[in-house]
Amino acid sequence: MARLSLSRRLEEALRSGAARTLAEDCGGAWRITGGQLLAHARSIGDCLSNLGSHETCVFYVDKGPLYYALLAYSFLNSKDFCPVDRVTPVLRVAEIAKALPTSLILTDSRERAEELGALAPQLTVCHLTLEGVIEATNEAATEQISPRRASYYIATSGSTGTPKLVRVPHDHTIPFVDWAIKFYQIDASTRWAQFSSIGFDLSLVDFLSTLCGGGSLVSVSSRMDRLRPANAVLRGKITHWHSVPSMIPYFLNDISSGNSAGTCRLFTFCGEPLSIADARGLASRYPESRIINTYGPTEGTLFCSFFEFEIDNPATAGWHAVPIGVPIPGWNFVLLGGNIHKRLILISDNIADGYEGIASDRFAVVNLFETQTRAFDTGDYFCERDGQLFFSHRLDTMVKIFGNRVDLGEIESIARDAGFQNAIAVLVGTSILLLAEGTPLEVESRISSMAKRLPVHCVPREVKFVEEMPRTANGKIDRLALIARQ
């Protein structure tokens, strides 16, 4: 029997939830039903049809009703799109739009629309609301739409390196959605916290898995909800939490909210290494909840492996980070390299089509058992122990001190084990500077604890504390912004 297309299954899910709230703000500012999403998707289609031919819509909007309606429109009608968080500078948005085929920028901000129109007069920029197109700043493009299959685009790299536009066909997400609905036990009782910004592909994990599974999305967007996530879980009656792991210390610090384990039955993390110390702390506070660590670069399509953490699991004993687990169905791993550090290659027909406008040898086609399939070199290195893969480093986190190779990521994980919250290690000259959140308590004892596990040249010579780590639009700790402040 033929597999339902992504657009068909999303349409059926929205129709089934026509009278139910399928997306809402955690603070109660807005909510939207499945029927309203379908109606708004039709309305958006009518509006855009009057703007001439365009191949790719760039969503430069807040994470609100319009964003969810735009996603519904794009997936239901198999349209290309690129979501960009509203905090992204307008110059960068213009660069993204110029790199995409025949793009149309849609924004809910009149001011941003005017800025973009003045900055890039060759682009079509529209101020859009759920009631329709308010105005178009320039004439719409009239180039022919290419026959290429519908895709979404995500700008990668955030605070490291030059962002690249990853092109992922819509239908490559179907195996993931099939797995996620079953694994996460998504149904009509699910209230899934959408923490990630719209420019992070984890927001598409949330949207597709939850809505196709019949659940509801709860948007966690305010600064207070991010600083007090345990309180947000209680107020939003959240059953499934999904974010980057560096949010865990905020859960553990949010003691005024009590224990919300009765509300949240599952925590799942992706985007950064999950430290054993943080996982243990979360498990202690929420003993009845499942804790899932996942791994996957944007180029691999959403994420591609999972590991369910348990405090007494011997697989995690003596290690500083939770393993990334096993590939989900449809993805496979190949390890290259030496006896200790091995580079991970993804093998799957579901990985991205590549970078828009950039040829990269990180993507390849390989022949396995007389069958051609696609491969992607993640650039991530892992250590293998007892059949488990533990994240070691990326090439861009390796530095040298007195000729010795040093992994900053390992120093950071050990620092977190020692009690430094959201620690970031920086090489300054020939010594390590450690930056952490919180107040300077028990610094000497914590450094002594680290010295028992690290070579002498890796032990931080100085520790500085910040009130709150700067973060990228994706919610990850922004290393470059943090270093620039020092």
C-alpha positions as CSV (number, residue, x, y, z in Angstrom):
1,M,0.0,0.0,0.0
2,A,1.4,3.4,-1.0
3,R,2.6,5.6,1.8
4,L,0.6,8.8,2.4
5,S,2.3,12.0,1.3
6,L,3.3,14.4,4.0
7,S,0.7,17.0,2.8
8,R,-2.1,14.4,2.9
9,R,-1.3,13.2,6.4
10,L,-1.0,16.8,7.7
11,E,-4.3,17.7,6.0
12,E,-6.1,14.7,7.6
13,A,-4.6,15.6,11.0
14,L,-5.8,19.2,10.8
15,R,-9.3,18.1,9.7
16,S,-9.4,15.7,12.6
17,G,-8.5,18.5,15.0
18,A,-10.6,21.1,13.3
19,A,-12.4,22.1,16.5
20,R,-9.4,21.6,18.8
21,T,-6.7,24.0,19.7
22,L,-3.6,22.6,18.0
23,A,-1.2,25.5,18.7
24,E,-1.1,28.1,21.5
25,D,1.1,30.4,23.4
26,C,2.2,29.2,26.8
27,G,1.2,32.5,28.3
28,G,-2.3,32.4,26.8
29,A,-1.7,35.3,24.4
30,W,-3.2,33.4,21.4
31,R,-4.4,30.0,20.2
32,I,-5.4,28.4,16.9
33,T,-7.4,25.4,15.9
34,G,-6.9,22.9,13.2
35,G,-9.8,24.4,11.3
36,Q,-8.3,27.8,11.5
37,L,-5.0,26.6,10.3
38,L,-6.7,25.1,7.2
39,A,-8.6,28.3,6.6
40,H,-5.6,30.5,7.0
41,A,-3.5,28.3,4.7
42,R,-6.1,28.7,2.0
43,S,-6.2,32.5,2.6
44,I,-2.4,32.7,2.4
45,G,-2.5,30.8,-0.9
46,D,-5.0,33.2,-2.3
47,C,-2.9,36.2,-1.3
48,L,0.3,34.9,-2.6
49,S,-1.2,33.9,-6.0
50,N,-1.7,37.6,-6.6
51,L,2.0,38.3,-6.2
52,G,3.3,36.6,-9.3
53,S,5.4,33.5,-9.6
54,H,7.9,32.8,-6.8
55,E,9.6,29.6,-5.9
56,T,10.7,30.1,-2.2
57,C,9.0,32.0,0.6
58,V,11.2,33.3,3.4
59,F,9.3,33.5,6.7
60,Y,10.7,36.5,8.7
61,V,8.0,36.4,11.4
62,D,7.5,35.8,15.1
63,K,6.7,32.3,16.4
64,G,2.9,33.0,16.5
65,P,-0.3,32.1,14.6
66,L,1.0,33.5,11.3
67,Y,4.1,31.3,11.5
68,Y,2.0,28.1,12.1
69,A,-0.4,29.1,9.3
70,L,2.6,29.6,6.9
71,L,4.0,26.2,7.8
72,A,0.6,24.6,7.1
73,Y,0.3,26.4,3.8
74,S,3.7,25.3,2.7
75,F,3.5,21.7,3.7
76,L,-0.2,21.3,2.5
77,N,0.7,22.8,-0.9
78,S,4.2,21.4,-1.3
79,K,5.8,24.8,-1.4
80,D,9.5,25.7,-0.8
81,F,10.1,27.8,2.2
82,C,12.9,29.1,4.5
83,P,12.1,30.1,8.1
84,V,14.2,32.9,9.6
85,D,13.9,34.1,13.2
86,R,12.8,37.7,13.6
87,V,16.0,38.5,15.6
88,T,18.1,37.9,12.5
89,P,19.5,41.2,11.2
90,V,17.8,42.4,8.0
91,L,21.1,42.4,6.1
92,R,21.5,38.6,6.8
93,V,17.8,38.0,5.8
94,A,18.5,39.8,2.5
95,E,21.6,37.6,1.9
96,I,19.5,34.5,2.5
97,A,16.8,35.6,0.2
98,K,19.3,36.4,-2.6
99,A,20.8,32.9,-2.3
100,L,17.5,31.2,-2.8
101,P,15.6,30.6,-6.0
102,T,13.1,33.3,-6.9
103,S,12.4,34.2,-3.3
104,L,9.6,36.2,-1.7
105,I,10.1,37.6,1.8
106,L,7.1,37.5,4.1
107,T,7.3,39.5,7.4
108,D,4.7,40.5,10.0
109,S,6.6,43.7,10.7
110,R,5.9,46.8,8.6
111,E,9.2,48.3,9.8
112,R,11.2,45.3,8.8
113,A,9.5,45.2,5.4
114,E,10.4,48.8,4.7
115,E,14.0,48.2,5.8
116,L,14.4,45.2,3.5
117,G,12.7,47.0,0.6
118,A,15.2,49.8,0.9
119,L,18.2,47.5,1.4
120,A,17.4,45.1,-1.4
121,P,15.1,46.7,-4.0
122,Q,15.6,43.7,-6.3
123,L,13.8,41.5,-3.8
124,T,10.0,41.1,-3.3
125,V,9.1,41.9,0.3
126,C,5.6,41.7,1.7
127,H,4.1,42.8,5.0
128,L,1.7,39.9,5.8
129,T,-0.9,39.3,8.4
130,L,-3.5,36.6,8.8
131,E,-6.0,38.9,7.2
132,G,-3.9,39.1,4.0
133,V,-1.0,40.9,2.3
134,I,-0.9,44.5,3.6
135,E,1.6,45.7,1.0
136,A,4.4,44.6,-1.3
137,T,7.4,46.8,-1.3
138,N,8.5,45.9,-4.8
139,E,7.2,44.3,-7.9
140,A,6.8,40.5,-7.7
141,A,9.2,38.3,-9.5
142,T,8.0,36.6,-12.7
143,E,10.6,33.9,-13.2
144,Q,9.4,30.3,-13.9
145,I,9.2,27.9,-11.0
146,S,11.6,25.0,-11.4
147,P,10.2,21.4,-11.3
148,R,12.4,20.5,-8.4
149,R,10.6,18.7,-5.5
150,A,9.3,20.8,-2.7
151,S,11.9,21.5,0.0
152,Y,12.5,23.6,3.1
153,Y,15.8,25.5,3.7
154,I,17.6,25.9,7.0
155,A,20.5,28.3,7.6
156,T,23.1,26.4,9.6
157,S,26.2,27.3,11.7
158,G,24.6,30.0,13.9
159,S,27.6,31.4,15.9
160,T,30.3,29.3,14.2
161,G,31.5,29.7,10.7
162,T,29.6,31.0,7.7
163,P,25.9,30.0,7.5
164,K,25.0,27.7,4.6
165,L,21.5,27.0,3.3
166,V,20.6,23.3,3.7
167,R,18.0,22.1,1.2
168,V,15.8,19.3,2.5
169,P,12.9,17.8,0.5
170,H,9.6,17.7,2.4
171,D,9.2,14.0,1.8
172,H,12.5,13.2,3.5
173,T,10.9,13.9,6.8
174,I,8.2,11.2,6.5
175,P,10.3,8.3,8.0
176,F,11.3,10.5,10.9
177,V,7.6,11.5,11.6
178,D,6.6,7.9,11.4
179,W,9.2,7.0,14.0
180,A,8.7,10.0,16.3
181,I,4.9,9.6,16.6
182,K,5.3,6.0,17.9
183,F,8.5,6.5,19.9
184,Y,7.3,9.7,21.7
185,Q,3.8,8.2,22.1
186,I,2.2,11.3,20.5
187,D,-1.6,11.4,20.6
188,A,-4.5,13.8,21.4
189,S,-3.3,14.1,25.0
190,T,0.1,15.4,24.0
191,R,1.0,19.0,24.8
192,W,4.4,19.5,23.2
193,A,6.5,22.5,24.2
194,Q,8.0,24.2,21.2
195,F,11.0,26.0,22.6
196,S,13.1,26.2,19.4
197,S,13.2,29.3,17.2
198,I,11.6,29.1,13.8
199,G,15.1,29.2,12.2
200,F,16.1,26.0,13.9
201,D,15.0,22.7,12.2
202,L,14.0,21.3,15.6
203,S,10.9,23.6,15.3
204,L,9.9,21.4,12.3
205,V,10.4,18.3,14.4
206,D,7.9,19.8,16.8
207,F,5.4,20.9,14.2
208,L,5.3,17.8,12.0
209,S,5.6,15.1,14.7
210,T,3.1,16.7,17.0
211,L,0.4,17.7,14.6
212,C,0.6,14.6,12.4
213,G,0.4,12.6,15.7
214,G,-2.8,14.4,16.8
215,G,-1.2,16.4,19.6
216,S,-1.0,20.1,20.4
217,L,1.9,22.6,20.3
218,V,2.6,25.0,23.2
219,S,4.9,27.8,22.1
220,V,7.5,28.7,24.7
221,S,8.7,32.1,23.6
222,S,8.9,34.7,26.4
223,R,12.1,35.4,28.2
224,M,10.5,34.6,31.6
225,D,9.4,31.1,30.4
226,R,12.9,30.4,29.2
227,L,14.4,31.4,32.5
228,R,11.7,29.5,34.5
229,P,10.9,26.5,32.3
230,A,9.6,24.4,35.2
231,N,7.0,27.0,35.8
232,A,6.2,27.1,32.1
233,V,5.6,23.4,32.1
234,L,3.1,23.7,35.0
235,R,1.3,26.7,33.5
236,G,1.1,25.2,30.0
237,K,0.3,21.7,31.2
238,I,3.1,20.5,29.0
239,T,3.6,16.7,28.6
240,H,6.6,16.7,26.3
241,W,9.5,19.1,26.6
242,H,11.9,19.6,23.6
243,S,14.9,21.9,23.7
244,V,18.7,22.2,23.7
245,P,20.4,20.6,26.8
246,S,21.7,23.8,28.2
247,M,18.2,24.6,29.4
248,I,18.4,21.9,32.0
249,P,20.2,24.1,34.6
250,Y,17.3,26.5,34.4
251,F,14.9,23.6,35.3
252,L,17.1,22.7,38.2
253,N,17.3,26.3,39.5
254,D,13.6,26.9,39.1
255,I,12.9,25.5,42.6
256,S,9.9,27.8,43.3
257,S,7.8,25.8,40.8
258,G,7.9,22.7,42.8
259,N,8.0,19.3,41.1
260,S,6.1,19.2,37.8
261,A,6.8,15.6,37.1
262,G,3.0,14.8,37.1
263,T,2.6,17.1,34.1
264,C,5.7,16.5,32.0
265,R,6.2,12.8,31.2
266,L,9.0,13.2,28.6
267,F,12.1,15.4,28.1
268,T,14.0,15.2,24.8
269,F,17.1,17.2,23.9
270,C,19.1,17.9,20.8
271,G,21.5,20.4,19.3
272,E,24.3,20.2,22.0
273,P,26.0,17.4,24.0
274,L,23.9,16.3,27.0
275,S,26.1,16.0,30.1
276,I,25.7,13.2,32.5
277,A,25.6,15.6,35.4
278,D,22.6,17.5,33.9
279,A,20.8,14.4,32.9
280,R,21.2,13.0,36.5
281,G,20.0,16.2,38.0
282,L,16.9,16.3,35.7
283,A,16.1,12.6,36.4
284,S,16.3,13.2,40.2
285,R,13.8,16.1,40.0
286,Y,11.5,14.3,37.5
287,P,11.9,10.6,38.4
288,E,8.8,9.5,36.5
289,S,9.7,11.2,33.2
290,R,11.6,9.7,30.2
291,I,14.8,11.6,29.2
292,I,15.9,11.2,25.6
293,N,19.2,12.4,24.1
294,T,19.2,12.8,20.3
295,Y,21.7,13.6,17.7
296,G,21.7,14.8,14.1
297,P,23.0,17.7,12.0
298,T,20.6,19.7,9.9
299,E,22.1,18.1,6.8
300,G,20.9,14.7,8.1
301,T,17.2,15.8,8.2
302,L,15.8,16.8,11.6
303,F,17.7,14.3,13.8
304,C,18.8,10.7,13.3
305,S,19.6,8.9,16.5
306,F,18.3,8.5,20.1
307,F,19.3,7.2,23.5
308,E,17.0,6.9,26.5
309,F,18.8,7.9,29.7
310,E,18.5,6.0,32.9
311,I,20.4,6.8,36.1
312,D,21.5,3.3,36.7
313,N,22.4,2.4,33.1
314,P,26.0,1.1,33.1
315,A,26.4,2.3,29.6
316,T,26.8,5.9,30.9
317,A,29.0,5.1,33.9
318,G,32.4,6.9,34.0
319,W,31.6,9.1,31.0
320,H,31.0,12.9,30.9
321,A,28.2,12.9,28.3
322,V,25.2,10.9,27.4
323,P,25.8,8.7,24.3
324,I,23.9,9.5,21.1
325,G,22.4,6.0,20.9
326,V,21.3,4.2,17.8
327,P,20.1,5.4,14.4
328,I,16.4,5.7,13.9
329,P,14.9,3.6,11.1
330,G,16.0,4.9,7.7
331,W,19.4,6.2,8.9
332,N,22.7,4.3,9.4
333,F,26.2,5.2,10.7
334,V,29.6,4.5,9.4
335,L,32.7,5.3,11.5
336,L,36.0,6.3,10.0
337,G,39.4,7.0,11.7
338,G,41.6,5.7,14.4
339,N,41.2,3.6,17.5
340,I,40.0,6.4,19.8
341,H,38.4,9.2,17.8
342,K,36.2,8.2,14.9
343,R,34.5,10.5,12.4
344,L,30.8,9.8,11.8
345,I,29.3,9.4,8.3
346,L,25.6,9.3,7.9
347,I,24.1,6.9,5.3
348,S,20.5,7.5,4.3
349,D,18.3,8.3,1.4
350,N,16.6,10.8,3.7
351,I,19.5,13.2,4.2
352,A,19.4,16.7,2.6
353,D,19.9,17.4,-1.1
354,G,22.9,19.6,-0.3
355,Y,23.7,23.3,0.2
356,E,21.9,25.7,-2.0
357,G,24.3,27.1,-4.6
358,I,27.4,25.5,-3.0
359,A,29.0,22.3,-4.1
360,S,30.3,20.3,-1.1
361,D,32.2,17.0,-1.0
362,R,30.6,16.3,2.4
363,F,27.7,15.0,0.5
364,A,28.2,11.9,-1.6
365,V,26.5,8.9,-3.3
366,V,27.8,5.5,-2.2
367,N,27.2,2.0,-3.4
368,L,26.2,-0.4,-0.6
369,F,25.3,-4.0,-1.5
370,E,24.8,-3.0,-5.1
371,T,22.4,-0.3,-4.1
372,Q,23.1,3.4,-4.4
373,T,22.4,5.6,-1.3
374,R,23.4,9.0,-0.1
375,A,26.0,9.8,2.5
376,F,27.0,12.9,4.6
377,D,30.3,13.5,6.4
378,T,29.2,15.1,9.7
379,G,32.6,16.3,10.7
380,D,31.8,15.1,14.3
381,Y,34.1,12.8,16.1
382,F,33.0,10.1,18.6
383,C,34.5,7.6,21.0
384,E,33.1,4.1,21.0
385,R,32.7,2.1,24.1
386,D,30.7,-1.1,24.7
387,G,28.7,-0.5,21.5
388,Q,27.8,3.1,22.4
389,L,29.0,6.3,20.7
390,F,30.0,9.3,22.9
391,F,30.5,12.7,21.3
392,S,34.2,13.7,21.4
393,H,34.7,16.9,19.4
394,R,34.3,18.7,16.2
395,L,37.4,19.9,14.3
396,D,36.5,23.5,15.2
397,T,36.6,22.7,18.9
398,M,40.1,21.2,18.9
399,V,43.0,23.5,19.9
400,K,46.7,23.0,20.7
401,I,48.4,23.9,24.0
402,F,52.2,23.4,24.0
403,G,51.8,21.0,21.1
404,N,49.1,18.9,22.8
405,R,45.7,18.4,21.2
406,V,42.9,19.7,23.5
407,D,39.2,19.2,23.1
408,L,37.4,22.2,24.5
409,G,34.1,20.3,24.6
410,E,35.6,17.7,26.9
411,I,36.8,20.4,29.3
412,E,33.3,22.0,29.3
413,S,31.6,18.6,30.1
414,I,34.0,18.0,33.0
415,A,33.5,21.5,34.2
416,R,29.7,20.9,34.3
417,D,30.2,17.7,36.1
418,A,32.2,19.7,38.7
419,G,29.3,22.1,39.2
420,F,30.0,24.9,36.8
421,Q,26.7,25.8,35.1
422,N,26.7,25.9,31.3
423,A,30.5,26.2,31.2
424,I,32.3,27.4,28.1
425,A,36.1,26.9,27.7
426,V,38.2,29.4,25.7
427,L,41.8,29.2,24.8
428,V,43.6,32.5,25.8
429,G,47.3,32.4,24.8
430,T,48.5,29.0,26.2
431,S,45.9,28.6,29.0
432,I,42.2,27.8,29.4
433,L,39.7,30.5,30.5
434,L,36.4,29.0,31.8
435,L,33.2,31.1,31.5
436,A,30.1,30.0,33.5
437,E,26.7,31.2,34.6
438,G,25.9,31.9,38.2
439,T,27.8,33.1,41.2
440,P,31.5,32.4,42.1
441,L,31.0,29.8,44.8
442,E,33.4,26.9,45.7
443,V,35.5,27.8,42.7
444,E,38.7,26.3,44.1
445,S,37.1,23.0,45.0
446,R,35.5,22.7,41.6
447,I,38.8,23.3,39.8
448,S,40.4,20.8,42.1
449,S,37.8,18.3,41.0
450,M,38.5,19.0,37.4
451,A,42.2,18.6,37.9
452,K,41.7,15.0,39.0
453,R,40.3,14.2,35.5
454,L,42.2,16.5,33.2
455,P,45.9,16.9,32.1
456,V,47.5,19.8,33.8
457,H,47.6,21.9,30.6
458,C,43.8,21.5,30.3
459,V,42.9,22.7,33.8
460,P,41.4,26.3,33.6
461,R,43.7,28.9,34.9
462,E,40.9,31.5,35.4
463,V,37.1,31.3,35.8
464,K,34.8,34.2,35.0
465,F,31.0,34.2,35.8
466,V,28.2,35.8,33.8
467,E,24.7,36.4,34.9
468,E,23.2,34.7,31.8
469,M,24.8,33.2,28.7
470,P,24.0,34.9,25.4
471,R,22.2,32.7,23.0
472,T,21.8,32.4,19.3
473,A,18.3,32.6,17.7
474,N,18.3,28.8,17.8
475,G,18.6,28.8,21.6
476,K,22.2,27.5,21.7
477,I,24.8,29.3,23.7
478,D,26.4,31.9,21.5
479,R,30.2,31.3,21.9
480,L,31.3,34.2,19.7
481,A,29.1,36.8,21.5
482,L,30.3,35.5,24.9
483,I,33.9,35.7,23.9
484,A,33.4,39.2,22.4
485,R,32.2,40.4,25.8
486,Q,35.5,39.4,27.6
